[in-house]
Amino acid sequence: MAAHFDRRLRKAAVTTTVAAVAVAALSASQAPDVTADANGRQTTADNVPTSDTPSEESATGNSPYYTDLPPLNSPNPAPTTGTPSSRDSSETGIPATVLDAYKKAESELRRAKPGCNLPWQLLAAIGKVESGQARGGRVDAAGTTIGRIIGPQLDGNGFALIKDTDNGVYDGNSSYDNAVGPMQFIPSTWAWAGRDGNGDGKEDPNNVYDAALAAGHYLCRNGWDLSDRADLKSAILSYNNSQTYLYTVLSWLEHYRKGTHEIPDGTGSLPVGRSDDPGAGADPSPGASTGSQTPGGATPSPSQSASKPPSSGTPTDPGGPSTTPSTPPKDPTPPTETPTPAPTPTDTVHHLENAGTTGLTASAGDTFAKRISARAETKAGKAVGKVRIRFTVLGDTDAAFTGGDKVAAVTTDASGVAVAPALVAGEQTGGFTVRATVIGRTVPGLDYRATVTERAADTLTSTGATELTCTPGGEFADPVAVKATLKGAVADQVAVTATLIKSKDDPTESDKGPYFKDADGTAVRTLTGRKTDAKGLLELPKLYADDAEGTYILRLTTPGGAKLDITLNVAKAAEPTPDPSTGESTAPAA
């Protein structure tokens, strides 16, 4: 009964007074920090500002979403399909494959970004609000939706204006972008946020595993800790910039945290209330309209605009002469001028300038010592504050900002400067580019060139003998073992090259003497690709000797200039010296 009453309430089929009471009850029981005003509309107690999360930065482009709220109480124990409470079971249960995708995404984020503290219930809440859990779990065995879930065309007609960025690959629209998939990513966001969650080598926004993992990384950017209430709200608002959206997601989050249950794929029910439904009574997100395509392709009826007919006896031509002689003609009412809105800081940006970033070089695995900074300026060169700058890592590189993100958005300070998060070099060496662009304005981007060099060591020391001996055709008994350091600290994962050279004065490879063996057992006198371990230690393979006697040099070198020579002696074993006590006696026999 309570569940059915709740549904009727959400369809605005009850009076305003009852709605206010019921919504207040929802606020108290489901979403902390959420209250209801005197008219029954949901508001957040701290009124989180949304001005720092413009539509260009939202995952969905602020597309419409489902506004249905969860029942007041979670069914406990979970009802089975077919029971009188099966409606609650199908509405609040999570389809098996979709639930598995959320939990796997949480597990991966716990490993990749442990400081984010992402709960899978948050992904479930967003998935419920964005697509009704992939339209009730209508996915195939791999987790790909059966039929694409497409949001409305973002053509600026009541929605954000986002022109096509994917040539229609994901949304089938080559003119404008649409939100796509179970987590409703717009293609321009998916281009950098997309992830391969099921290990098939593809990043598909229509796959619930890929979409859930991408949503997790998106919510964990900017160093947010989702166990912190303020960071949690900022992350949700960055997904879709609407206070009602925030309230709805928080409500489902608390509902799922209290307990949920798994249902078979394809048996979930689709929510009914929509933020772009004129009868839903929800506060639309910025730019939301009525009568546009909804996720799944449904199109609600447009609202009807009724124009008031002219009063009896009033001329239809307001500027024409009166037909009544006793009534003097009236001057036409001058048109009301629409005031021109004041330009925003973003509107005044003419270009970006490098704010002093030079020499972006780091060894593999290290954090770049300098952080990239850009300054937004007007045409006259005046600094512009409160402007969002997007920094994007481009090129064939595994370098990323702290936390593993390739993209970061930062607001300029009063001096017009935005400083990107720390940049961390990956293991891939070479050059790449970081591009700074202004969010919400088309001005040329500013490129910064960065280089990743090999890991280096400046000292190599032997942890064993520095002089080894072997007989011709034999094996050296002891292996060569070394330790690498850089400025006195352990140098891990440093590449070491070992070469048998002709002499200290001639570092060319020797053509005789000791040698290593490759995988086929062939003699080799230069080893590459060997790296020190986490403690900076390295032990080389066994050394062998040919029949050539002599003294040889094994030289070890590393990037960074470290060098160590090991002496190898190949000589026949010394003849044993006779023991005088065992020689033949010359004394006469007794």
C-alpha positions as CSV (number, residue, x, y, z in Angstrom):
1,M,0.0,0.0,0.0
2,A,2.8,2.4,0.9
3,A,4.6,1.6,-2.3
4,H,1.5,2.3,-4.4
5,F,0.8,5.5,-2.6
6,D,4.4,6.5,-3.2
7,R,4.0,5.9,-6.9
8,R,0.8,7.9,-7.1
9,L,2.6,10.7,-5.2
10,R,5.4,10.9,-7.7
11,K,2.8,11.3,-10.5
12,A,1.4,14.4,-8.9
13,A,-2.0,12.8,-8.5
14,V,-2.4,14.0,-4.9
15,T,-2.8,17.4,-3.4
16,T,0.1,19.7,-2.7
17,T,-0.3,19.3,1.0
18,V,-0.1,15.5,0.9
19,A,2.8,15.7,-1.5
20,A,4.7,18.0,0.9
21,V,4.1,15.6,3.8
22,A,5.1,12.5,1.8
23,V,8.2,14.0,0.3
24,A,9.3,15.2,3.7
25,A,8.9,11.6,4.9
26,L,11.1,10.5,2.0
27,S,13.6,13.1,2.9
28,A,13.8,12.0,6.5
29,S,14.0,8.3,5.7
30,Q,16.2,8.1,2.7
31,A,18.5,11.0,1.9
32,P,20.5,12.7,4.6
33,D,20.8,16.4,4.2
34,V,17.7,16.5,2.0
35,T,14.6,18.4,3.1
36,A,11.3,19.5,1.5
37,D,10.1,23.1,1.3
38,A,6.6,24.4,2.0
39,N,5.5,23.4,-1.5
40,G,6.7,19.8,-1.2
41,R,9.7,20.3,-3.5
42,Q,12.9,18.6,-2.6
43,T,15.9,20.8,-1.8
44,T,19.3,20.1,-0.3
45,A,19.9,21.5,3.2
46,D,23.2,23.0,2.3
47,N,22.1,24.1,-1.2
48,V,25.3,22.8,-2.9
49,P,26.3,25.3,-5.6
50,T,26.3,24.0,-9.1
51,S,28.0,26.9,-10.9
52,D,31.3,25.1,-11.0
53,T,29.9,22.1,-12.9
54,P,28.7,23.5,-16.3
55,S,27.1,21.2,-18.8
56,E,30.3,20.9,-20.8
57,E,31.8,19.1,-17.8
58,S,28.8,16.8,-17.1
59,A,29.0,13.1,-18.2
60,T,25.6,13.2,-19.7
61,G,25.4,16.8,-21.1
62,N,22.7,17.3,-18.5
63,S,20.4,15.1,-20.4
64,P,17.0,14.1,-18.9
65,Y,16.8,11.4,-16.2
66,Y,14.3,9.3,-14.3
67,T,12.9,11.0,-11.2
68,D,11.1,8.1,-9.6
69,L,12.1,7.6,-6.0
70,P,12.6,4.3,-4.2
71,P,9.9,2.9,-1.8
72,L,10.0,4.1,1.7
73,N,11.3,0.8,3.0
74,S,13.4,-1.9,1.3
75,P,11.7,-5.3,1.2
76,N,13.3,-7.5,3.8
77,P,13.5,-10.4,3.1
78,A,13.6,-9.7,-0.6
79,P,10.4,-10.8,-2.3
80,T,10.5,-13.3,-5.1
81,T,9.0,-12.5,-8.5
82,G,5.3,-13.4,-8.6
83,T,4.5,-12.6,-5.0
84,P,2.2,-9.7,-4.1
85,S,5.3,-7.6,-3.5
86,S,6.9,-8.5,-6.8
87,R,6.4,-4.9,-8.0
88,D,8.8,-3.8,-5.4
89,S,11.1,-6.7,-6.2
90,S,11.3,-5.8,-9.9
91,E,11.6,-2.0,-9.3
92,T,14.2,-2.1,-6.5
93,G,16.0,-5.3,-7.4
94,I,19.1,-5.1,-9.7
95,P,19.5,-7.4,-12.7
96,A,22.3,-9.9,-12.2
97,T,24.6,-8.9,-15.0
98,V,24.2,-5.2,-14.2
99,L,24.8,-5.8,-10.5
100,D,28.0,-7.8,-11.4
101,A,29.2,-4.9,-13.5
102,Y,28.8,-2.4,-10.6
103,K,30.6,-4.7,-8.1
104,K,33.5,-5.4,-10.5
105,A,33.9,-1.7,-11.2
106,E,34.0,-1.0,-7.4
107,S,36.7,-3.7,-7.0
108,E,38.8,-2.2,-9.8
109,L,38.5,1.3,-8.4
110,R,39.5,0.1,-5.0
111,R,42.7,-1.1,-6.6
112,A,43.3,1.8,-9.0
113,K,42.1,4.7,-6.8
114,P,41.9,3.5,-3.2
115,G,41.5,7.0,-1.9
116,C,38.2,7.5,-3.8
117,N,36.2,5.0,-1.7
118,L,33.7,4.4,-4.5
119,P,30.7,2.3,-3.3
120,W,29.0,0.1,-6.0
121,Q,25.7,1.3,-4.6
122,L,26.5,4.8,-6.1
123,L,26.9,3.3,-9.5
124,A,23.7,1.4,-9.0
125,A,21.9,4.7,-8.0
126,I,23.2,6.5,-11.1
127,G,22.4,3.5,-13.3
128,K,18.8,3.5,-12.0
129,V,18.3,7.2,-12.6
130,E,20.0,7.3,-16.0
131,S,18.6,4.2,-17.6
132,G,16.5,2.2,-15.2
133,Q,19.4,-0.3,-14.8
134,A,19.9,-0.8,-18.5
135,R,16.1,-0.9,-19.1
136,G,15.6,-3.5,-16.5
137,G,18.7,-5.5,-17.3
138,R,18.0,-6.1,-21.0
139,V,21.6,-7.0,-21.8
140,D,23.3,-10.0,-23.6
141,A,25.7,-12.4,-22.0
142,A,28.6,-10.0,-22.5
143,G,26.7,-7.1,-20.8
144,T,25.9,-5.2,-24.0
145,T,22.4,-3.6,-24.1
146,I,19.9,-5.3,-26.4
147,G,19.3,-2.2,-28.6
148,R,21.0,1.1,-27.9
149,I,19.8,3.5,-25.2
150,I,19.9,6.9,-26.8
151,G,19.1,10.2,-25.0
152,P,17.6,13.3,-26.6
153,Q,19.4,15.3,-29.3
154,L,21.5,18.0,-27.6
155,D,20.8,20.7,-30.1
156,G,20.3,23.6,-27.8
157,N,16.5,23.5,-28.1
158,G,15.8,23.2,-24.4
159,F,18.9,21.2,-23.9
160,A,22.6,21.8,-23.9
161,L,24.1,22.6,-27.3
162,I,26.7,20.0,-28.1
163,K,27.5,19.6,-31.8
164,D,28.5,16.1,-33.1
165,T,31.9,14.9,-31.8
166,D,31.8,11.2,-32.9
167,N,30.5,11.4,-36.5
168,G,27.4,9.5,-35.2
169,V,29.4,6.4,-34.3
170,Y,27.9,6.0,-30.9
171,D,24.6,7.9,-31.1
172,G,23.8,7.6,-34.8
173,N,23.6,11.4,-35.1
174,S,26.1,13.2,-37.2
175,S,24.8,16.7,-36.4
176,Y,24.5,16.7,-32.6
177,D,25.5,14.5,-29.7
178,N,23.2,12.4,-27.7
179,A,23.8,10.6,-24.4
180,V,24.4,6.9,-25.0
181,G,24.2,3.6,-23.1
182,P,23.2,2.5,-19.6
183,M,25.2,5.2,-17.9
184,Q,24.2,7.9,-20.5
185,F,27.6,9.2,-21.5
186,I,27.8,11.8,-24.3
187,P,30.4,10.9,-26.9
188,S,32.6,13.8,-26.2
189,T,33.0,12.6,-22.6
190,W,33.3,9.0,-23.5
191,A,36.2,9.9,-25.8
192,W,38.4,10.3,-22.7
193,A,36.5,8.7,-19.9
194,G,35.7,5.4,-21.7
195,R,37.1,2.2,-20.2
196,D,37.3,-1.5,-21.1
197,G,35.5,-3.2,-18.1
198,N,35.0,-6.7,-19.5
199,G,38.5,-7.2,-21.0
200,D,37.4,-7.6,-24.6
201,G,39.7,-5.0,-25.9
202,K,36.9,-2.5,-26.7
203,E,35.5,0.6,-24.9
204,D,31.8,0.5,-25.6
205,P,29.4,2.9,-23.9
206,N,26.6,0.4,-24.7
207,N,28.3,-2.3,-22.5
208,V,27.3,-2.2,-18.9
209,Y,30.8,-3.4,-17.7
210,D,32.6,-0.7,-19.8
211,A,30.1,2.0,-18.8
212,A,30.1,1.2,-15.1
213,L,33.9,1.3,-14.9
214,A,34.0,4.5,-16.9
215,A,31.4,6.0,-14.6
216,G,33.5,5.0,-11.6
217,H,36.6,6.6,-12.9
218,Y,34.6,9.7,-13.8
219,L,33.3,10.0,-10.3
220,C,36.7,9.5,-8.8
221,R,38.5,12.2,-10.8
222,N,39.7,15.5,-9.3
223,G,41.0,13.6,-6.2
224,W,37.4,13.3,-4.8
225,D,36.9,11.0,-1.8
226,L,33.4,9.8,-2.0
227,S,33.3,8.9,1.7
228,D,33.3,12.7,2.2
229,R,29.8,14.1,1.9
230,A,30.9,17.3,0.1
231,D,33.0,15.4,-2.4
232,L,30.2,12.9,-3.0
233,K,27.8,15.7,-3.9
234,S,30.3,17.4,-6.1
235,A,30.9,14.1,-8.0
236,I,27.1,13.5,-8.5
237,L,26.5,17.1,-9.6
238,S,29.4,16.7,-12.1
239,Y,27.5,13.8,-13.6
240,N,24.3,15.8,-14.2
241,N,24.1,19.3,-12.9
242,S,20.7,19.4,-11.2
243,Q,19.7,19.6,-7.5
244,T,16.8,17.3,-8.2
245,Y,19.2,14.9,-9.8
246,L,21.4,15.1,-6.7
247,Y,18.5,14.4,-4.5
248,T,17.2,11.5,-6.5
249,V,20.6,9.8,-6.8
250,L,21.2,10.2,-3.0
251,S,17.8,8.7,-2.3
252,W,18.6,5.5,-4.4
253,L,22.1,5.4,-2.9
254,E,20.7,5.2,0.6
255,H,18.1,2.7,-0.5
256,Y,20.6,0.4,-2.0
257,R,22.9,0.8,1.0
258,K,20.1,-0.5,3.3
259,G,20.0,-3.6,1.2
260,T,19.0,-4.8,-2.3
261,H,18.7,-8.1,-4.1
262,E,19.5,-9.7,-7.4
263,I,16.9,-10.3,-10.0
264,P,17.2,-12.1,-13.4
265,D,18.3,-10.1,-16.4
266,G,15.4,-8.6,-18.3
267,T,12.9,-8.7,-15.4
268,G,13.4,-5.2,-14.0
269,S,10.8,-2.6,-14.4
270,L,11.4,0.7,-16.2
271,P,10.9,3.9,-14.1
272,V,8.1,6.2,-15.2
273,G,8.8,9.7,-13.9
274,R,11.0,11.8,-16.2
275,S,12.7,15.1,-15.6
276,D,11.6,16.3,-19.0
277,D,8.0,15.3,-18.4
278,P,5.9,18.4,-17.9
279,G,3.6,16.5,-15.5
280,A,6.4,15.0,-13.4
281,G,6.7,18.0,-11.1
282,A,10.5,17.8,-11.0
283,D,12.9,20.7,-11.2
284,P,14.5,20.3,-14.6
285,S,18.2,20.3,-14.9
286,P,19.7,23.4,-16.5
287,G,18.6,23.5,-20.1
288,A,16.1,20.7,-19.8
289,S,13.0,20.9,-22.0
290,T,9.7,19.2,-22.4
291,G,8.7,17.1,-25.3
292,S,12.0,15.6,-26.4
293,Q,13.3,12.2,-27.1
294,T,13.9,10.2,-23.9
295,P,16.5,7.5,-23.2
296,G,15.1,4.4,-25.0
297,G,13.6,6.4,-27.8
298,A,10.2,7.3,-26.3
299,T,8.9,10.8,-27.1
300,P,6.5,12.4,-24.6
301,S,3.7,14.6,-25.8
302,P,4.7,18.2,-26.0
303,S,3.0,20.7,-23.7
304,Q,0.2,22.7,-25.2
305,S,0.4,26.5,-25.1
306,A,-3.0,28.1,-24.9
307,S,-3.2,31.7,-26.2
308,K,-5.8,34.0,-24.6
309,P,-8.3,35.3,-27.2
310,P,-8.7,39.1,-27.5
311,S,-11.4,40.8,-25.4
312,S,-14.7,41.7,-27.0
313,G,-14.6,45.1,-28.7
314,T,-10.8,45.4,-28.6
315,P,-9.3,46.1,-32.0
316,T,-7.1,43.3,-33.3
317,D,-4.7,45.9,-34.8
318,P,-3.2,47.6,-31.8
319,G,-1.8,50.4,-33.9
320,G,-4.8,51.1,-36.0
321,P,-7.3,54.0,-35.5
322,S,-10.3,53.5,-33.3
323,T,-13.7,53.0,-34.8
324,T,-15.4,54.8,-31.9
325,P,-15.3,58.6,-32.4
326,S,-15.6,59.5,-28.7
327,T,-12.5,57.5,-27.9
328,P,-9.3,59.2,-28.9
329,P,-6.6,56.9,-30.5
330,K,-3.9,55.6,-28.2
331,D,-0.3,55.6,-29.0
332,P,1.0,52.0,-29.5
333,T,2.9,50.6,-26.5
334,P,6.6,50.8,-27.2
335,P,8.2,47.3,-27.4
336,T,10.0,46.2,-24.3
337,E,13.7,45.9,-24.8
338,T,15.2,42.6,-23.7
339,P,18.3,43.5,-21.6
340,T,21.5,42.0,-23.0
341,P,22.9,39.6,-20.4
342,A,26.2,40.5,-18.9
343,P,29.1,38.5,-20.3
344,T,30.4,35.7,-18.2
345,P,34.2,35.4,-17.4
346,T,34.4,32.6,-20.0
347,D,32.9,34.9,-22.7
348,T,35.7,37.4,-22.2
349,V,38.6,34.9,-22.7
350,H,40.5,35.6,-25.9
351,H,43.5,33.2,-25.5
352,L,45.5,31.1,-23.2
353,E,49.1,31.8,-22.2
354,N,51.8,29.6,-20.7
355,A,52.1,30.6,-17.0
356,G,55.7,29.6,-16.7
357,T,55.8,25.9,-17.4
358,T,59.1,24.7,-18.9
359,G,61.3,21.7,-18.8
360,L,58.7,18.9,-18.5
361,T,60.9,15.9,-18.1
362,A,60.7,12.9,-15.8
363,S,62.1,9.4,-15.5
364,A,59.7,6.5,-16.0
365,G,57.4,6.0,-13.0
366,D,58.3,9.3,-11.4
367,T,56.2,12.4,-10.8
368,F,57.1,15.4,-12.9
369,A,58.7,18.0,-10.7
370,K,56.8,20.9,-12.3
371,R,53.1,21.2,-12.7
372,I,51.5,22.6,-15.9
373,S,49.9,26.0,-15.5
374,A,47.9,28.1,-18.0
375,R,46.6,31.7,-17.7
376,A,43.3,32.8,-19.3
377,E,43.5,36.3,-20.8
378,T,41.3,38.8,-22.6
379,K,42.3,40.2,-26.0
380,A,44.0,43.1,-24.1
381,G,46.1,40.6,-22.0
382,K,44.1,41.1,-18.8
383,A,43.8,38.0,-16.6
384,V,40.4,36.3,-16.3
385,G,39.5,34.4,-13.1
386,K,36.7,31.8,-12.6
387,V,37.2,30.2,-15.9
388,R,37.3,26.4,-16.3
389,I,40.4,25.0,-18.1
390,R,40.6,21.5,-19.3
391,F,44.0,19.8,-19.4
392,T,44.2,16.7,-21.6
393,V,47.1,14.2,-22.0
394,L,47.5,13.4,-25.7
395,G,49.6,11.0,-27.7
396,D,50.9,7.4,-27.4
397,T,51.8,7.4,-23.7
398,D,50.8,5.9,-20.4
399,A,51.5,9.1,-18.5
400,A,48.5,10.5,-16.6
401,F,47.6,12.9,-13.9
402,T,47.6,11.8,-10.3
403,G,44.9,9.1,-9.9
404,G,45.3,7.8,-13.4
405,D,43.1,10.3,-15.2
406,K,44.0,11.6,-18.7
407,V,41.8,14.7,-18.3
408,A,41.5,17.3,-15.5
409,A,39.4,20.4,-15.2
410,V,40.7,23.3,-13.1
411,T,39.2,26.8,-12.4
412,T,41.5,29.8,-12.8
413,D,42.2,31.8,-9.7
414,A,42.1,35.6,-9.4
415,S,45.3,36.0,-11.4
416,G,43.7,34.0,-14.2
417,V,46.0,30.9,-13.6
418,A,44.9,27.3,-13.5
419,V,47.4,24.7,-12.3
420,A,46.9,21.1,-13.5
421,P,47.2,18.2,-11.0
422,A,50.6,16.6,-10.8
423,L,51.6,14.7,-13.9
424,V,53.0,11.1,-13.4
425,A,55.2,9.4,-15.9
426,G,54.4,5.9,-17.0
427,E,56.8,3.2,-18.0
428,Q,56.6,4.1,-21.7
429,T,59.4,6.4,-22.7
430,G,59.3,9.2,-25.2
431,G,57.5,12.5,-25.8
432,F,53.8,13.4,-25.5
433,T,51.6,16.5,-25.3
434,V,49.3,18.0,-22.7
435,R,46.8,20.4,-24.2
436,A,45.0,23.1,-22.2
437,T,41.6,24.4,-23.6
438,V,38.9,26.7,-22.3
439,I,35.7,24.9,-21.3
440,G,32.7,26.5,-23.0
441,R,34.6,28.6,-25.4
442,T,36.3,28.0,-28.7
443,V,39.8,29.4,-28.6
444,P,43.0,27.8,-29.7
445,G,44.4,25.3,-27.3
446,L,47.8,25.6,-25.6
447,D,50.2,22.7,-26.0
448,Y,52.9,21.6,-23.5
449,R,55.5,19.1,-24.6
450,A,56.6,16.5,-22.0
451,T,59.2,13.8,-22.2
452,V,59.6,10.5,-20.2
453,T,63.1,9.2,-20.0
454,E,64.4,5.8,-18.9
455,R,64.8,5.0,-15.2
456,A,68.4,5.8,-14.3
457,A,71.2,5.0,-11.8
458,D,74.4,6.8,-11.1
459,T,76.1,4.0,-9.1
460,L,76.5,0.2,-9.5
461,T,78.1,-1.8,-6.7
462,S,78.9,-5.5,-6.6
463,T,77.1,-7.5,-3.9
464,G,79.5,-10.4,-4.6
465,A,83.0,-10.9,-5.7
466,T,84.5,-8.4,-8.2
467,E,87.0,-11.0,-9.6
468,L,85.8,-14.4,-10.7
469,T,87.9,-17.5,-11.9
470,C,87.0,-20.4,-14.2
471,T,88.9,-23.1,-16.0
472,P,88.8,-23.3,-19.8
473,G,85.6,-24.9,-21.1
474,G,84.0,-24.7,-17.6
475,E,81.4,-22.6,-15.7
476,F,82.0,-19.8,-13.3
477,A,80.8,-21.0,-9.9
478,D,79.5,-17.6,-8.7
479,P,77.0,-15.4,-10.5
480,V,77.5,-11.7,-11.0
481,A,75.2,-9.7,-8.6
482,V,75.0,-5.9,-8.3
483,K,72.9,-3.1,-6.7
484,A,71.9,0.1,-8.4
485,T,71.4,3.4,-6.7
486,L,70.6,7.0,-7.7
487,K,71.8,9.8,-5.5
488,G,72.2,7.2,-2.7
489,A,68.6,5.9,-3.0
490,V,67.6,2.5,-4.4
491,A,67.2,2.6,-8.2
492,D,64.5,0.1,-9.0
493,Q,63.4,-1.1,-12.5
494,V,66.6,0.3,-14.0
495,A,67.8,-1.4,-17.2
496,V,71.3,-2.9,-16.9
497,T,73.5,-3.7,-20.0
498,A,76.2,-6.4,-19.5
499,T,78.9,-6.7,-22.1
500,L,82.1,-8.8,-22.3
501,I,84.5,-6.2,-23.7
502,K,88.0,-6.6,-25.2
503,S,89.7,-4.4,-22.6
504,K,89.2,-1.5,-20.3
505,D,90.5,0.7,-23.1
506,D,88.5,-1.0,-25.9
507,P,84.8,-1.3,-24.9
508,T,83.8,-3.2,-28.1
509,E,82.4,-6.7,-27.6
510,S,84.9,-9.5,-27.3
511,D,84.9,-12.3,-29.8
512,K,86.4,-14.9,-27.4
513,G,86.5,-15.7,-23.7
514,P,83.6,-15.9,-21.2
515,Y,80.0,-15.8,-22.5
516,F,76.3,-16.1,-21.5
517,K,73.8,-18.4,-23.2
518,D,70.5,-17.3,-24.7
519,A,67.3,-19.3,-24.6
520,D,68.6,-21.6,-27.5
521,G,71.9,-22.2,-25.8
522,T,73.8,-20.0,-28.2
523,A,76.8,-18.1,-26.8
524,V,76.1,-14.3,-26.4
525,R,78.5,-11.7,-25.0
526,T,76.0,-8.8,-24.5
527,L,72.9,-8.9,-22.4
528,T,70.2,-6.3,-22.5
529,G,66.7,-5.9,-21.1
530,R,67.7,-6.9,-17.6
531,K,66.2,-4.7,-14.8
532,T,66.9,-4.2,-11.1
533,D,64.1,-5.3,-8.7
534,A,62.3,-3.2,-6.2
535,K,65.4,-3.2,-4.0
536,G,67.7,-2.2,-6.8
537,L,69.2,-5.7,-7.0
538,L,70.1,-7.7,-10.1
539,E,71.7,-11.1,-10.5
540,L,72.9,-12.0,-14.0
541,P,72.6,-15.5,-15.6
542,K,75.4,-18.1,-15.3
543,L,78.7,-17.3,-17.1
544,Y,80.6,-19.9,-19.2
545,A,84.2,-20.0,-20.5
546,D,85.5,-21.2,-23.8
547,D,89.0,-22.7,-24.2
548,A,90.8,-19.4,-24.5
549,E,92.8,-18.6,-21.4
550,G,93.3,-15.1,-20.2
551,T,91.9,-12.2,-18.2
552,Y,88.6,-10.6,-19.4
553,I,86.4,-7.7,-18.4
554,L,82.6,-7.8,-17.9
555,R,81.3,-4.2,-18.0
556,L,77.8,-3.3,-16.6
557,T,76.2,0.1,-17.5
558,T,72.9,1.8,-16.9
559,P,71.1,4.9,-18.1
560,G,72.3,7.7,-15.9
561,G,76.0,6.9,-16.2
562,A,76.5,4.1,-13.7
563,K,79.4,1.7,-14.7
564,L,81.0,-1.3,-13.0
565,D,83.8,-3.7,-14.3
566,I,84.0,-7.3,-13.1
567,T,87.3,-9.2,-13.8
568,L,87.0,-12.7,-15.2
569,N,90.0,-15.0,-15.1
570,V,90.1,-18.1,-17.3
571,A,93.1,-20.4,-16.5
572,K,94.0,-24.0,-16.1
573,A,94.0,-25.3,-12.6
574,A,97.4,-25.3,-10.9
575,E,99.3,-28.6,-10.8
576,P,99.2,-30.1,-7.3
577,T,102.5,-29.7,-5.3
578,P,103.9,-33.1,-4.2
579,D,104.0,-33.6,-0.4
580,P,107.6,-34.4,0.7
581,S,106.4,-36.7,3.3
582,T,104.9,-39.0,0.7
583,G,108.1,-39.2,-1.5
584,E,110.3,-42.4,-1.9
585,S,112.7,-42.9,1.0
586,T,116.5,-43.2,0.4
587,A,117.3,-44.7,3.7
588,P,118.5,-48.4,3.7
589,A,115.9,-50.9,4.6
590,A,116.2,-52.4,8.1
